[in-house]
Amino acid sequence: MSLDSNKKSEVIKKFSRSELDTGSPEVQIALLTENILALQDHFEDHQKDHHSRQGLIRMVNKRRKLLDYLKKNDQTKYSSVLKELNLRK
């Protein structure tokens, strides 16, 4: 259920600040969003997979915390990440 390496490297390349950047909040939020979308597709076929649902809830909470951090420290990057990932209106 995790992302394949090609999809992961595309997301990292799109949201990274520099060539070797993999840990910035923007990259982490984008990777979590891709994982969340993949898990949502998984739950369409496997409604009773409660163990994976716990992992989904943890990912959503971690993404929320990272978004709060980004909003507090850099409002323009926060807005651009939300716009690119279509997370809000």
C-alpha positions, 0 to 999 in steps of 0.5 A, a space after each residue: 500500500 505504500 508508494 512505488 519509488 517512481 511515484 515517490 521520486 516524482 512527488 519529491 522532485 515536484 515539492 523539494 526546495 533543493 535537489 537533495 531535499 526530502 525532509 522539508 514540510 512541503 515534501 512530507 505533506 505531499 508524500 502523506 497526501 499521496 499515501 492517504 489517497 492510495 489508502 482511500 482507494 484501498 478502502 473502497 475494496 476492503 471496508 473491514 481493514 481496520 488495521 490499515 484504517 488506524 494507519 490512515 488516521 495517523 497519517 491524516 493527523 501527522 499531515 494536519 500537524 505539518 500543515 499547522 507548522 507550515 502555516 505558522 512559519 511560512 504562510 505563502 508556502 502553506 497557501 501554495 501547498 494547499 493549492 497544488 494538492 487541492 486540500 481546501 477550497 
